[in-house]
Amino acid sequence: MTEKWDKVFEKSDKVNHSKVNFKNRYGITLAGDIYEPKNAEGRLPAIAVCGPFGAVKEQSSGLYAQTMAEKGFITLAFDPSFTGESGGNVRYMASPDINTEDFMAAVDFL
């Protein structure tokens, strides 16, 4: 994973951004971006965001996550299994069961 800004949208000066990895229960490593409001203290409400099939966190889901962080949420935009920087083979495969597990792992991570 690259540490430089690699999104199709501009970086907000109102949030902190960091890259993370976590695993789903199938052992697939998922890649994500955490967005949190600057100067945040204590516990915050959290949102996990993933794009539609074939989309990656550098696109709309990342923009949604960043925008919600500007509004006071801690957010996680992630690539689902088989897509983007996340692991899994065969690439760009749709699996509703694994996608559900990906969201459960994202919520557990948050």
C-alpha positions in Angstrom: 0.0 0.0 0.0 1.2 3.4 -0.8 1.4 6.1 1.9 1.0 9.0 -0.5 -2.4 10.5 -1.3 -3.8 8.3 -4.1 -7.4 9.3 -4.3 -9.4 10.8 -7.2 -10.7 13.5 -4.8 -8.9 16.3 -2.9 -7.7 15.6 0.6 -9.6 17.5 3.2 -7.7 19.7 5.7 -10.5 18.9 8.3 -9.7 15.2 8.8 -6.8 12.9 9.5 -6.2 10.0 7.2 -4.4 6.7 7.7 -4.2 3.4 5.8 -5.1 0.2 7.6 -5.3 -3.6 7.0 -7.5 -6.1 8.7 -8.7 -9.7 8.0 -12.2 -11.1 7.5 -13.1 -14.5 8.9 -11.9 -16.3 5.7 -8.4 -14.9 6.4 -8.5 -12.5 3.5 -6.6 -9.3 4.2 -8.7 -6.2 3.5 -7.2 -2.8 2.8 -8.8 0.4 4.1 -8.5 4.1 4.8 -9.5 5.5 8.2 -10.7 9.1 8.2 -11.2 10.9 11.5 -12.0 14.5 12.4 -9.0 16.6 13.4 -8.9 17.3 17.1 -11.4 14.5 17.8 -11.5 13.3 21.4 -13.1 10.3 23.0 -15.4 7.9 21.4 -17.0 8.8 18.1 -19.9 7.3 16.0 -18.4 5.1 13.3 -19.3 4.3 9.7 -17.9 1.5 7.4 -18.2 2.4 3.7 -17.6 0.2 0.6 -18.3 1.0 -3.0 -20.3 -0.9 -5.6 -18.9 -3.9 -7.5 -15.5 -3.0 -9.0 -15.1 0.3 -7.2 -12.2 1.0 -4.9 -11.8 3.1 -1.8 -9.9 5.8 -3.8 -13.2 6.6 -5.5 -16.7 7.4 -4.2 -16.6 5.4 -1.0 -13.5 7.3 0.1 -15.1 10.6 -0.7 -18.2 9.6 1.3 -16.0 8.5 4.2 -14.0 11.7 4.2 -17.2 13.8 4.0 -18.7 12.0 7.0 -15.5 12.4 9.0 -15.8 16.2 8.4 -19.2 15.9 10.0 -17.8 14.2 13.2 -17.7 10.5 12.4 -14.8 8.1 12.4 -15.1 6.3 9.1 -13.5 3.4 7.3 -13.6 3.1 3.5 -12.3 -0.3 2.4 -11.8 -2.4 -0.7 -13.8 -5.6 -0.5 -12.2 -9.0 -1.0 -10.9 -9.7 -4.5 -10.8 -5.9 -5.3 -8.3 -3.1 -5.2 -5.6 -3.4 -2.6 -7.4 -6.1 -0.7 -6.5 -9.8 -1.1 -8.2 -12.7 -2.5 -8.3 -14.6 -5.7 -10.0 -14.8 -8.3 -9.9 -11.0 -8.8 -13.1 -9.0 -9.3 -15.3 -11.8 -8.3 -18.7 -11.2 -6.7 -19.6 -13.1 -3.6 -22.5 -11.8 -1.4 -21.5 -14.1 1.4 -17.9 -12.9 1.5 -19.0 -9.3 1.1 -21.1 -9.6 4.2 -18.1 -11.0 6.1 -16.1 -8.1 4.8 -18.5 -5.6 6.3 -18.6 -7.6 9.6 -14.8 -7.5 9.7 -14.9 -3.7 9.0 -17.3 -3.1 11.9 -15.3 -5.3 14.2 -12.2 -3.3 13.2 -13.9 0.0 14.0 
